Amino acid sequence: MTLIPVPTTAIIIVAAGSGTRLGATAPKAFVGIDERSVLRHALDGVFAASPAQVIVVAPAGHEGDAESELLAAAGDRSDLGRVVVGGETRQQSVAAGLRALWGDITTVLVHDAARALTPPTQIDAVAEAVTADTGVIPVLPVIDTIKRVDEERIVAAVNRSELAAAQTPQGFPRALLESAYALADEVEYTDDAALFAAAGHPVRHITGSARAFKITTADDLERARQLLADMPGTVRPRGHHGIPGIAAIPRIGIGTDVHAFGGEGNLWLAGLEWPGEPALSGHSDGDAVAHAIVDALLGAAGLGDIGQHFGTSHPEYADAHADVFLSRTRELLGEAGHVIGNVSVQFQGNRPRFSSRRAEAEEALSAALGGAAVSVSATTTDGLGFTGRGEGIAVTAVALVLPQS
């Protein structure tokens, strides 16, 4: 018999909210997204992450429902799970979860069940980032323009570079979190990071995921349903094969990109620098081959397009090369439960002469995609169109992605 080491990390899933703003008759955690509830999807993500003690804090009277969802999601890890009853406030519910921790636990993650589609990779990243004296939260940059208001009057703009949207799970060293809760008394904090910081302990942040949004309103619920409909096999817990009602099938995406010559410096194309060749213009390095691959992969996974993730609203990608775009795209697919099968891409243009560097380009692109098979071909248009006139390059890519097993 194989003995599984007792985990030193615990995840407290707060599922005791009423869900009033959702307009549902049942507590929010038990509202169905598809054939599975909000809580079940959250638990699927938790049990797809590294082994941890899992404590579900349920509303009074729904302990049996929570227990059923926990056992269904846990599979052969059911001995790691427990359900406790929450309090009248979120803070009281987390405190109830803390009282259920095993003695071996040194790291505690506090997770909102309402962030039901949080990728397992984000859960693991938070757990790994916690230190003996520092808490960790995942955040996303604030993209919208933020205004400070006074009733109906706009007072001033807020510098959004100083702002971030907090997500869960939030991770902490157990001893310091418990002492922070002991000091909190009757003060109610907006989240556990605020309570932890109020006790004098530092909190740092890591990058979160767009999929970890909170289901609060009916619009949020519809967004979650659409994401699941567009992305088969979104969460696949280890040891589980297939999710009823969600087909684990390969998906195909097509991407195109066009860039004109006229950029500065040397040409970058297919992940390679081409000294002496005219550069393509663009927000980054103008590598139309890499950009078409990104669009094909994102499209196959139902994750939007290159403009959404790498466009001009993301200045950090200005002048970035193919390896940055492709490696980040691979991460996005991984967070959504997909792996890359293969990519085929063709560019149309009179230059550069590609055949002598084909193998080099395919190797560079494959490496950036974590070893996925990539084939690249080139053709001309016999003098027709803007590519035939030497004004730029057009690229088409086709990508196959597969659900993670």
C-alpha positions in Angstrom: 0.0 0.0 0.0 1.3 3.4 -0.9 1.1 6.0 1.9 0.3 9.5 0.8 2.2 12.1 2.9 0.1 14.3 5.1 -0.1 17.6 3.3 1.2 20.8 5.0 -1.2 23.0 3.0 -4.9 23.5 3.7 -7.5 25.2 1.5 -10.5 26.8 3.2 -13.3 27.2 0.7 -15.8 29.8 1.8 -19.2 28.8 0.5 -21.5 30.2 3.1 -22.7 33.3 1.2 -26.4 33.8 0.5 -26.1 34.9 -3.1 -28.7 37.6 -2.8 -27.2 39.7 -5.6 -27.3 36.6 -7.8 -31.1 36.6 -7.5 -31.2 32.8 -6.7 -33.4 31.0 -4.3 -30.6 28.8 -3.1 -27.2 29.8 -1.5 -24.9 30.9 -4.3 -22.5 28.0 -3.9 -25.3 25.5 -4.8 -26.5 27.4 -7.9 -25.8 25.4 -11.1 -23.4 26.8 -13.7 -24.0 23.9 -16.0 -24.9 20.4 -14.7 -22.5 21.2 -11.8 -22.8 23.8 -9.1 -20.6 26.8 -8.4 -19.2 24.9 -5.4 -18.5 21.7 -7.4 -16.6 23.6 -10.1 -14.5 25.3 -7.3 -13.8 21.9 -5.8 -12.9 20.4 -9.1 -10.2 23.1 -9.5 -9.0 22.6 -5.9 -8.6 18.8 -6.3 -6.9 19.3 -9.6 -4.2 21.2 -7.7 -1.5 19.7 -5.5 -2.8 17.6 -2.5 -4.1 19.7 0.4 -6.5 19.5 3.3 -9.8 20.9 2.0 -12.3 22.5 4.3 -15.6 23.6 2.9 -17.4 26.2 5.0 -21.1 25.8 4.2 -24.2 27.7 5.2 -26.1 26.2 8.1 -28.6 23.6 6.9 -26.6 22.8 3.7 -23.9 20.7 5.2 -25.2 17.6 3.5 -25.3 19.3 0.1 -21.7 20.5 0.6 -20.6 17.0 1.7 -22.0 15.5 -1.4 -20.3 17.9 -3.7 -17.0 17.5 -1.8 -17.1 13.7 -2.1 -18.0 13.8 -5.7 -15.1 16.1 -6.5 -12.5 14.5 -4.3 -12.6 11.0 -5.7 -9.8 9.0 -4.0 -8.8 12.1 -2.0 -12.0 12.1 0.0 -10.0 11.7 3.3 -8.5 15.1 2.7 -11.9 16.9 2.9 -14.2 18.1 5.6 -17.3 20.3 5.8 -17.9 22.8 8.6 -20.7 25.3 9.2 -20.0 29.0 8.6 -20.9 32.1 10.6 -23.0 35.2 9.9 -20.0 37.0 8.3 -17.3 35.9 5.9 -14.7 36.5 8.7 -16.6 34.2 11.1 -16.8 31.6 8.4 -13.0 31.7 7.8 -12.5 31.5 11.5 -14.6 28.3 11.6 -12.4 26.9 8.8 -9.2 27.7 10.8 -10.5 25.7 13.8 -10.7 22.6 11.6 -7.1 22.6 10.5 -4.9 19.6 11.0 -1.9 19.9 13.2 0.5 19.4 10.4 -0.8 22.4 8.4 1.7 25.3 8.0 0.2 27.1 5.0 -3.4 28.2 4.7 -5.1 29.2 1.5 -8.5 31.0 1.8 -10.6 30.6 -1.4 -14.0 31.9 -2.4 -16.2 29.2 -3.9 -17.7 32.0 -6.0 -14.4 32.1 -8.0 -15.4 28.8 -9.3 -13.3 28.6 -12.5 -10.0 29.5 -10.9 -7.2 27.5 -12.6 -5.5 24.9 -10.5 -2.2 26.4 -11.6 -3.1 29.6 -9.7 -3.9 27.7 -6.6 -0.5 26.0 -6.7 1.3 29.2 -7.5 -0.2 30.9 -4.4 0.7 28.0 -2.1 4.3 27.9 -3.4 4.8 31.7 -3.0 3.8 31.8 0.7 6.7 32.2 3.1 7.0 31.9 6.9 6.3 35.6 7.4 4.6 36.8 4.2 1.1 36.4 2.8 0.4 36.2 -1.0 -2.6 37.2 -3.1 -3.2 36.9 -6.8 -4.1 40.1 -8.6 -4.9 41.4 -12.0 -4.1 44.9 -13.3 -6.9 47.4 -13.5 -7.6 48.0 -17.1 -10.6 50.4 -17.0 -10.1 54.1 -16.4 -11.0 54.7 -12.7 -12.6 57.9 -11.5 -13.1 59.2 -8.0 -16.7 60.5 -7.6 -18.7 62.6 -5.2 -22.4 61.6 -5.7 -23.0 62.5 -9.4 -19.8 64.6 -9.8 -16.5 63.3 -11.2 -13.8 64.5 -8.7 -10.6 63.2 -10.3 -9.0 60.4 -12.2 -7.2 57.6 -10.2 -3.8 56.4 -11.3 -4.6 52.9 -12.2 -1.0 51.9 -12.3 -1.1 51.9 -8.5 -4.2 49.7 -8.5 -4.8 45.9 -8.8 -7.9 43.7 -8.5 -7.5 41.1 -5.8 -8.5 37.5 -6.3 -8.4 34.2 -4.4 -7.0 31.9 -3.1 -5.1 34.1 -0.7 -2.3 32.3 1.0 -0.7 32.8 4.5 1.6 31.2 7.0 -0.8 29.4 9.4 0.6 30.7 12.7 0.5 34.4 11.7 -3.0 34.1 10.1 -4.4 32.5 13.3 -2.8 35.2 15.4 -4.2 37.9 13.1 -7.7 36.5 13.4 -7.3 36.5 17.2 -6.5 40.2 17.1 -9.3 41.1 14.7 -12.1 41.1 17.3 -15.2 42.8 15.9 -13.5 44.6 13.1 -14.7 43.4 9.7 -12.1 43.4 6.9 -12.8 43.2 3.2 -10.6 40.2 2.7 -8.1 38.1 4.6 -5.1 40.0 3.1 -6.4 43.2 4.7 -6.9 41.4 8.1 -3.4 39.9 7.8 -1.8 43.3 6.9 -3.7 45.1 9.8 -1.9 42.8 12.2 1.4 44.1 10.8 2.4 41.3 8.5 3.5 41.9 4.9 1.5 40.8 1.9 2.9 40.5 -1.7 1.2 39.7 -4.9 1.5 37.4 -7.9 -0.2 37.5 -11.3 -3.8 36.2 -11.2 -6.0 34.8 -14.0 -9.0 36.2 -15.8 -10.7 33.0 -15.2 -10.7 33.5 -11.5 -13.4 36.1 -11.6 -16.1 36.2 -8.9 -19.6 35.0 -9.7 -21.7 37.7 -8.0 -24.5 38.7 -10.4 -26.6 37.0 -13.0 -24.3 38.4 -15.7 -21.3 36.8 -14.0 -23.1 33.5 -13.9 -23.9 33.8 -17.6 -20.2 34.6 -18.3 -19.2 31.4 -16.5 -21.7 29.4 -18.4 -20.4 30.8 -21.7 -16.8 30.0 -20.8 -17.6 26.4 -20.0 -19.6 26.1 -23.2 -16.7 27.4 -25.2 -14.0 25.5 -23.4 -14.7 21.7 -23.2 -12.8 19.9 -20.4 -12.0 23.2 -18.6 -11.0 21.5 -15.3 -9.9 17.9 -15.2 -9.0 16.7 -11.7 -6.0 14.3 -11.5 -7.3 10.8 -11.6 -10.6 11.8 -13.2 -11.3 11.1 -16.8 -14.1 12.9 -18.5 -16.7 15.4 -17.1 -20.3 14.4 -17.7 -21.9 16.7 -20.2 -18.7 18.3 -21.3 -17.0 16.6 -24.3 -13.2 16.1 -24.0 -12.5 16.7 -27.7 -9.7 18.3 -29.6 -10.3 21.8 -30.8 -8.9 23.6 -33.9 -8.2 27.3 -34.3 -7.2 29.5 -37.2 -5.2 32.7 -37.0 -4.1 35.2 -39.5 -1.8 38.2 -39.4 -0.6 40.9 -41.8 2.3 43.3 -41.3 3.8 45.9 -43.6 7.4 46.5 -44.0 8.6 49.7 -42.4 9.6 49.0 -38.9 13.0 49.9 -37.3 16.0 47.6 -37.0 16.2 44.1 -38.5 13.4 41.8 -39.5 12.1 39.4 -36.9 10.0 36.5 -38.3 9.2 33.0 -37.2 11.1 33.6 -33.9 14.3 34.5 -35.7 16.2 37.7 -36.4 17.0 38.3 -40.1 20.0 40.7 -40.3 19.9 42.9 -43.4 16.2 42.3 -44.1 13.7 45.2 -43.8 11.7 45.1 -40.5 8.0 44.7 -40.2 6.1 47.4 -38.4 4.0 46.6 -35.3 3.3 47.1 -31.6 6.0 44.5 -30.8 8.6 43.2 -33.2 6.0 42.7 -36.0 6.6 38.9 -36.2 3.5 38.0 -38.2 4.2 34.3 -38.0 4.3 34.2 -34.2 1.2 36.5 -34.0 -0.8 34.3 -36.3 0.1 31.2 -34.2 -1.0 33.1 -31.0 -4.4 33.9 -32.6 -4.8 30.3 -33.8 -4.1 28.9 -30.3 -6.3 31.4 -28.5 -9.1 30.8 -30.9 -8.9 27.0 -30.5 -9.1 27.4 -26.7 -11.9 30.0 -26.8 -9.7 32.5 -25.1 -10.2 35.6 -27.3 -7.5 37.0 -29.5 -4.1 38.5 -29.5 -5.4 42.0 -29.2 -7.1 41.1 -25.9 -4.0 39.7 -24.3 -1.1 41.4 -26.0 -2.5 44.6 -27.7 -1.6 48.2 -27.2 -3.3 48.3 -23.8 -0.5 46.0 -22.6 2.6 48.1 -23.0 4.7 45.4 -21.4 4.7 43.6 -24.7 6.0 46.5 -26.8 9.1 45.3 -28.7 8.6 41.7 -27.3 9.7 38.8 -29.5 8.0 35.6 -30.4 9.3 33.6 -27.4 7.5 36.0 -25.0 4.2 35.9 -26.9 4.2 32.1 -27.4 5.3 31.1 -23.9 2.6 33.3 -22.4 0.0 31.9 -24.7 1.0 28.4 -23.7 0.6 29.4 -20.0 -2.9 30.8 -20.8 -3.9 27.6 -22.5 -2.6 25.6 -19.5 -4.6 27.7 -17.1 -7.7 26.9 -19.1 -7.1 23.2 -19.1 -5.6 22.8 -22.6 -2.3 21.4 -24.1 -1.0 22.2 -27.5 -1.1 19.4 -30.1 0.5 20.9 -33.1 0.7 24.1 -35.2 1.0 24.5 -39.0 1.7 28.0 -40.3 2.4 29.4 -43.8 3.5 32.9 -44.7 3.2 34.7 -48.0 5.9 37.1 -49.1 8.7 37.7 -51.5 11.3 37.9 -48.7 13.1 36.7 -46.7 14.3 33.5 -48.4 13.1 31.0 -45.9 14.1 27.5 -46.9 17.6 27.6 -45.5 16.4 28.5 -42.0 13.2 26.5 -41.8 14.5 23.9 -39.3 15.9 26.6 -37.1 12.6 28.5 -37.1 10.6 25.5 -36.3 12.9 24.6 -33.5 12.7 28.1 -32.0 8.9 28.2 -32.2 8.5 24.7 -30.8 10.7 25.5 -27.9 8.6 28.6 -27.0 5.5 26.4 -27.1 6.9 23.9 -24.7 8.0 21.3 -27.3 4.8 21.3 -29.4 5.2 20.3 -33.0 5.4 23.3 -35.3 5.7 23.3 -39.1 6.3 26.4 -41.1 6.2 26.9 -44.9 6.5 29.9 -47.1 5.2 30.8 -50.5 4.9 33.7 -52.9 1.8 35.1 -54.7 3.4 35.3 -58.2 3.6 39.1 -57.9 -0.1 39.5 -57.0 -1.4 41.7 -54.2 0.5 43.7 -51.6 2.7 40.7 -50.8 3.6 40.3 -54.4 4.5 43.9 -54.6 6.9 43.5 -51.6 4.9 45.7 -49.3 4.5 43.2 -46.4 3.8 39.7 -45.3 0.6 37.8 -44.7 0.4 34.7 -42.5 -2.2 31.9 -41.8 -1.8 29.5 -38.9 -3.8 26.4 -37.9 -3.5 25.0 -34.4 -4.8 21.9 -32.6 -5.3 21.9 -28.9 -6.3 19.0 -26.6 -7.8 18.8 -23.1 -5.4 18.0 -20.3 -5.5 14.4 -19.2 
